[in-house]
Amino acid sequence: MELELRSLTKSFGAKIVLRDLSLRAETGYCVGVVGRNGAGKSTLFNLLVNVLLPSSGAIVLDGELLGETFPVAVKRRMGALINQGHLVEQLTAVEYLRFVARVYDLPNATSRIESLLGHLLEEFEQVRTKRLSSFSTGMKQKVAVAACLLHRPELLILDEPLNGLDVFSAERVLTLLGSYRNQALTFISSHNLAHIEKVATHLLIIDEAEVKFWGTMQEFTQDRDAYLSDALLQLLQPTVSTHDLTWLTNQAV
């Protein structure tokens, strides 16, 4: 799979939330998308899954220009977790993944469902018959990740997939994504830059609606501090607060 974004721009009225984003990525790339809150990351992800339409620019998949409505065949090639995905909470985890399997026309998905849930949910046997409404936030998130992977998508788009996960669960998901990386083109965002460092091959940095960096992880960290977080701070140079908070921090007050 090859994905090309050509001068992709999105605005809401007079406010531009993503400006002139261009890149080319292919199977085997895992693109870590980072930036401040409100920088345009979620807007990009919603454009990639056809939830939003670009104000200008184009999305090209395998040489074919995608129009206002993506073909069903294209959507079947995608797996996406956007805006903390919503599950059908009246179902059990197994029942929900069976529903997802029918959506993607997977007639014999039982072994896939059992292996994914067994791997991601350490407590799977204990909660096998429980409805998703009784699951913790982290458990629901792991079921959502499993739903994204069930049909072996060629384009995997994950917006903050590790939210709500403890350190052990996050490591398990990252390891799984790392092992799947060569099978797909992946876009992933996380506010925990250590997670991005573990799984990403490429880095897309967006700030104030504009691309500040696009390239390999190695290219970004070269000649910068070894830690991604430090290098990112150097690039974006966040403003220092001038507000007086001595009332909060000074014990003598």
N, C-alpha and C positions, 0 to 999 in steps of 0.2 A: 504494500500500500504506500502511495505517495500523496501527501497532503500539501497543498500550496495555498497560502493566504496572501492575497494581493491587495495591498493598501486598504486593509479592512478598517472601517471607521464606523462608530456607532455614537449617535447623539440622541438625547431626549430634549426636544425643544432646542434652546440655545446652548444647552450644556453638553459638551463633548465628553463622553466617558471612555472612549477608546479611539485613538487617532492613528491612522496610517500604519497599521501593523502589517508587516510583510515578512514571511518566512517560508521555508520549505523543509518538511520533515518526512521521514519514512519509517517503515517497519524496523524495529530494533532501537529506535530513539525512545528514550523516556525523558520527556521535557518537564522539568521542574519549573512551575510558574510561581514567582514570588513577587512581593510588593506590599506596600502598606495597605491598610483597610481602605476600601474605596478607590483603589488604584485602577481597577478595570479588569481584574482577574476573573471574577464571576461572570462579568459581561462577556468576556471572551469565550468562556465555557458554554454559556447559553447560546452564543452565536454558532459554536461548533456543533451543537445538537439541535439546531433549528428551532429553539424556543424563541429566540429573538432574530429579527432580520437586520442585516447591516444597513446603515444609512448610505454607505457607498463602499466600493471595493468588492472583492469576490472570493469565494471559497472554491477551490478546484481539487477534486479527488480523482486520482489516477488519470489526470488529463481531461476529465469531464467537469465542466462548469456546473456547479450546483445552483439551482434557481431558488425561488422563494420557498418552495416546498420540496424537501428532500424526498427522493423516491423511497418507497418501502424497502427496496433491496439494499439501499445505502444504510438506512436506519438499522436494518438487521445486522449489519457489519459492526455496529457500535455497541459499546457498553458504557453506561454513564451513571455516575452518582453526583447529582447536582442539587444544591440547596438542601443538603441533608435528607435526601430521598424519603419518600413516604411509602410505608409498607401497608399492606392490608392486615390490620392488627387483629382481626377476628379469626385469622388463620394461624395454624402452627407454622413453624419455620419450613418444615417439609412441604406442607400444603402450599405455602406461598411460592416456593421454588418450583413446585409442580405447575403452578399457574404461570410462572415466568417461562417455564419450558414449553408450555402450549403456545404462548405468545410467539416464541421463536421457532415453533414447529420442530421441537425435539421430542420425538415419540418415545425414546428409550433413555430417559435422563436419570433414572433411579440411582445408578451407581455414581454418576456425577454429583447428584444432590447429597447422597450419603457421605461421599468423600470430602466435599467442600465443607459441609456443615460439621462433620467430624473433625476436620482439621482446624477450622476457625473457632468453633465453639468448644472450649475445653469441657464444658458441662453439658454437652449435647445430649447424652443419654438421659440425664436427669430432667431436661426440659423438652424432650422430644414431643411429648403430647400437650405441652402448654401453649397457649395462644401468645402471639407476639406482643399483645397488649400487656402481658405480665413481665416482659423482658426489660432489662436495664437498658439505658441509652447505648452503652457500649455493645451490648449483645445485639441490639437492633442494627447498629452500624455494621457489625460483622455479617449479619444476614444480608444487608444491602450490598456489601462488597461481594458476597457469594453470588447474589443475583446478577451483578455486573459481569462476572466471569463465567457464568454457567454455559453460555453459548459460544465461548472462546472467541470473543470479539477481536476484530482486526484493529479497531480504533477504540481505545479505552480512555475515558475522560473522568477523572476523579477529583472532585472539589472537596478538599479537606476530608479525605476518607478516614483519617485516624482520629477524628474528633470523638471524645468520650472513651477512648481506649486506654487501658492501663499499659504500662511499659512493656509487659510481657505479650499482651495481645497485639500491640503496635508492632513489636518485633516480628511476630508471627506473620502479620499481614505484609510487612515490608519484605520479608523473606520470600513469601509467595509471589508478590509482585516482581521481585527481582528474578525469580525463576521463570516467570511468564514473559519477561521483558522482550526477549528475542522473537516472540510470536506476534507482537502487536506494536503499533505506535501508541504510546501512552502520554497523556498530559495529566500532571498531578500537581495540586497545590497543597501547601501546608505552612502554617505559621511556625512550626517547629523545623528550623533549617537543618537540624541533624537528620531528620527524616529524609529531606530532599537530598542531602549529601550521600545517604546510604543507597538510594535507588536511581537517581537521575543520571543520565548521560549528557544531557544538555540543559541549559538554563535560559529561561526567558524572564527578564526583570522588567516589570511595568511600574511606572511611577507617574502620577498625575496624568493618566490616560496615554502616556507615550512609552515606547520601548526604549529602555535605557541600556539593555544588553541582550543580545541573542547570539548564542554560540555554545561550544562544548564547556563542560565543567572545568576541564583542564585549561582552556583558553581564559576563562574568567579568573581562576585562582592564580594563574601565572603572574608573577610580579606583584601579587597582592598577599595579604596575610593568609596563612594556611587555613584558617577557619572561615567558612562561608559567611557566618554572621558578621565577623569583623570586616570582611571584604565588602559585604553589602552595605554596611554602615559607611565605609569609606566612599563608596560610589554615590549613595543617595544623600549623604551628609544631612541627617535630620537636624532640624532647628532645635536649639537649646531653650528650654523654658525659662522665661524671665519672671515668672510669678513668684511672689514671696510666700513660701510655705513654712517659714520658721515656726509659725504657730502650731504646726503639726509635728515638726521634727525636733524642736528644741525643748528639752525636758525642763529647762529653767523657766519657761514662759508660763 
